[in-house]
């Protein structure tokens, strides 16, 4: 499993995922740099997994062979479920959504999704963009000098477009219009960029930088302060 994936890894959690990203941005700010953080939004990440592609990936990338692969194929094929309550049994239902070009799309679980997208980090790494994820919560980020935020924006754009193409080829969808963007740095660095960085243009969608974004439950501000997060947590306690 990729080191950029924190789900289903020993001694890793949402906390370690957030800490990794937040620490990298703090170190960059301490060195006078700015960081661009992009949060990707995936549609139906756990609802639909192409099991034929998944089996191919298990064989090609994880080197599963012989009986092990046969067991996975058996587990992923011809799945059914039945509800039994109070001695009454409902009819057996096949876990089957649709078929397209001889590919059966069936509902998958969290681990299936992680294995299914295991080669996505390699696609992102081709663009020189940092990547970290917890399950389907995917974060791209780049570190750059204050004067280089404009050249960094096209890196993000090309990377996200490639990610979108990869997802389309793998029966997934990237919601460009729900993508979140945050440029971070010290207050001085941000003041040199009028308090924010450049927009991202993803086809017909323009992603405008936010002042705060929520990363795995933690609200991070552009100046890397956590005041907004503390306020949100305190406000939630009163309701």
N, C-alpha and C positions, 0 to 999 in steps of 0.2 A: 504494500500500500504506500502511496506517495507520502513523503514527509510533510507535504503542505496540507494534508488532510488530518484534522484532529479528531474526527468521529471514529469510534471503534478502535482507538489506539490506547494501549496501556499508559497510564499516567497523563493522559490528555483529556481535555474537556473544553467547553465553551470558554472557561476562564483562561486556559492556556492559549487558546486561539486569539482572544482579545488582547491578552498580555503581549503576545508576539508582535501583533500589528502595532499596538499602541507604543511599545518600547522602541520599535524601529523608527516610528515617526518622531518620538521624543529625542532619540539619538541624532536624527537628521536635523531637528530644530536646534539642538545644542551645538551642532556644527555649522549653523547659519543657513541650512538648507530648508526647502519647503517640500511637502509631500502631497501627492494627489491620491485620494482614496476613492475608489469606485465600487459601489455595491451592486451586484448583479441580481436581477429578479428572474427566476425560472418559473415557467408555467407547468403545472401538473408534474412536478419533479418526482413525486412518489407514486402518482396515480398510474402512470404508463411507462413501462419499460419493455423494450423489444427483446424478448427472451432469446430469439435466434441470434441477434447481435451480441447479447450478453454471453451466451455460450461460446460464440466465436472469440470474444474478448478473453474469457477464462482460459481458453485453449492457447490463444496466441500470446497474450501478455502475462498470464500467470502460470503458463506451462502445465495446465491440468491435462492429464492423459488417462486413458484406459478406464479402470473401474471408477476412479474419482469423477471423471467427466460424465460417465454413464449415470452415476448417482445424482449429479446436478441436473442432468437432462431429465431424469425420471422425476425429480422434485419439481422442475419447472414446467413439466408437460402434463396435460390433461388433469389440471387441478379442479377440484369441486368442493363445495361446502354445503352443509345442511344444518338447520336450526332444530334443536330438540328441546322442548320445554314442557314440563308437567306431563310427560309421557306422550305428548303429541309431537310428531315429526313432520316438518314441512318438506316439500319436494327438494330433491338434490338439484343444485344449480351449478353449472360450469362457470368457472372464473375466466370469462372470455369477454373481451370488449369488442374487438373488430379484427378483420384481417385485411391486409393490403399487400398485394404482390407476394402472396404466400408467406407473409410475416404475421405471426399471431401476436397481437399486442395485449398483454395481460397485466393485471395490477401487480406491482412489485413492492418490496419492502425497502427500508432504509439501507440495509447492507447491499441489496441488489443495486440500488442507485449508485452507491459509492464505487462498487466494482465496475459498474456500467460506464462511469465517467472517469475511470482511472487514468486514461491517457490525455485528459483535458489539460492538466498542468504542463505537459510537454508542449502542447499547442500554444499555450500562453507564454511559456519560456522562450519560444522562438522570437518573441517581440521584445525580450529584455524587460518584461514587466513582472514585478513580484506578485505572488499569488498565495492566498491562504484560505482555507475553507473549513467549515464544520457542517458535514452533510451537504445540503444544497445551498447553505448560506455561503456565497462565494464573494471574496473581496480581492480586488486588484489594486495594487498601489505602486507608485513610482516615487523615487526620491530624486530631487534635482535642485540646482542652484536657483535663487530667486529670479534671476534673469532668464532662466531656461524653462519657465512654466509654459510659455507659448509653444516651443518645440515639443514639449512633453505631451501636449494635448493630442496631436496626430498619432502619437504612439498608442495612446489609449483608444482612439477611434479605430485604428487599423486592427488592434488586438480584439476589441469588442465585436467588430464586424466579422473577424475570423471565428471568434467563439460562437457567434450567431449562426454562421454557416455550418460549423461543426455540429451544433445542436440540431439544426434542421436535418442534416444528414443522418442524425441518430434519433430521430423521432421526438425531439425535445424542442422547446421554444424559449427564446430569450425575449423578455419584454423590455425593449429599449426605452419605451416611454416611462417605465417605472424604475429605471436605473437611477441610483443616487450618486451624487458627486460632492466631494469635500476636499478643499485645499487647506492644508494645515501648515503652521509655522509659528514663529514668535510673533508677538504683536508688531514688532518693528518690521519683520519680513512681510507681514500681511499689509502693513501700511504702504509699503513700496509697490504693492499690487492692488491698491485701492480696496483692501480688505478681503479680496477674493482672487481667484485665478480665472483662467479662460473657460469658456463653455466647451461642451463636446457636441459635435454634430454627427448624429447617427442616422443617416438617411434623411427622412423627413422630420425626425425628432431632434430637438435641441435640448441638451441637458444643462441646466443652469446650476452652478455651485450653490450648495446650502451652507448655512452657518453652523448647523448641527446635523448629525446623522446618528441613527441608532444601529450599533454593531453588536449583534448577539445579546441584546438586552442592555447594553451600555451606551449612553448618549455621549458622543464625543463632539467637542466644539472645535471650531477652526483654529483657536489659539491653544488647543490641546488641554484646555481646562475641563474640569468635571463638575463645575457649578451647576450646569443645566441638568446633569444626571442626578445630582444630589437633590435638586429642586423637584424633579419628577418623582423620585423615590419618596420624598417627604410628602408630596401632594397625594400620592397614592395611598399613603397610610391614613389619610383623613377621610377616604371615601371607600 
